[in-house]
């Protein structure tokens, strides 16, 4: 799979936000630049996986020139994010969580541009890496 351009945005009082212009709605964030780049690759892989499952065509990467034509993109730093080598199959799982914990998780995920599944996956990966 090809590399795609991701845009990293940073406000003084926020984490590093990342968007992938070729995939509207594909956004994520990280507390550090390295984490933001890693989360971008993960978000892109999950987004493409969903498109494939839904039978949607995966777009070819846009050029940097095309992406920077949009004035809103000019305040960001462009980085290349590798597309997944193969789309991993997503498997639906059923978990049980306390309602208040679920509300907190959903709020946190929304504030950081993640889905509930993306948050659970990111947290799990961090815990495993730290072990």
N, C-alpha and C positions, 0 to 999 in steps of 0.2 A: 504494500500500500504506500502511497505517496506521503510526503511531508506537507503539512498545512501551516499556514501562518496564524499564530495566535497573538492577540494584543494584550499586553499587560498594562494595567492602569493602577496608579497608586495615589491616593489622597493622603494628606498628612495624618489624619486620624483614622485610617482604615488599613485593612490587610491589602495584600496585592490581589487585585481582581483580574481575572483572565476571561477573554471572550474569543471565540473562533468565528470570524466573519462568514466563512463559507457554510457554517451551520448555525443559523439563527436559533437562539435559545441554548446553545452550548456554552455555558458559563460556569466558572468555578472560582475559587480563591485559595490563597495560602498565606500563612503568617510570615513566611520568608520567600524570597525570590525562588530559591530551589524548590520549596514546597509548591509554590504556585505553578512552576513548570511541570513538576511531576503530576500535580492534580489536573493540569491541562491535558496531558497525555491520557490520563485515566478518563476524564470527562469526554474527550474526543472518542476514545475507544467505546465507551458506553453509548454515546450518541449514535455512532455508526452502527453499533450492534442493534440498537433499537430500529434504525432505519431499515437495516437488512431484514429484521424480523417482520417489519411492516410491509416489506416488498417495495420500499422506496429506493430510488436510484441514489447512489452516493456521488456527490458532485466532484468534479476534478478540482484540484487546488487553483485558487485565483492567484494572479501575480501580485507582487507587492505594490506595483504601480496601480493596479485596479483597486486594491484595498485602500490605499492611501488617497485615492480620489475623494473618498468620503471624508469631509472635514472633521467629523467627530472622531475619526480614527487617528488623526495626526497628533493627538496629545498622548498617545500610547507608545510603548516600545514593542516592536514586532520581533517575535521569536518563532523559530520553526519547531513544530511539534510533529513527531512521527505518527503517522496513522498506524493503526494496528496491523500487524503482519497477517493476521487472519482474525476474522470476527469471532470472538469467543461466544459460545452459546450461553445466554442468560437462563438461569434456572430459578423459577419462582419458589420461594420458601415461605412457610408460615411460622411466625414467631409470636410469642405472647409477651407483652410488656405492660407495666402499670400505665394507666391512662395519663397520669401527670407526667411521667417520664417521657412518654410519647409526645405530649404537647411541647415539652422543653426541647426534645430532639428536633421536632418539626420546625419550631421557631428558630433554633440555631441553624439548621440546614438552610432555611429560607434566607436568613440574614447573610449567609456565606455562599449563596448561589449554588446550593447543592440540593439534590433530592434526598428523601429519607434513605433510600438504598445507597446512594453515593456516600452519605454521612456514615452509615453503618460500615460500609466497605472501607472507607478511609480510616476510621477509628480502629477497625480490626487490623488493618495493615500496620498502622503505627504501633499498636500493642505488640504485634508479632515481631516487628523490626526492633523494638526496644528490648525484647526478651533475649 
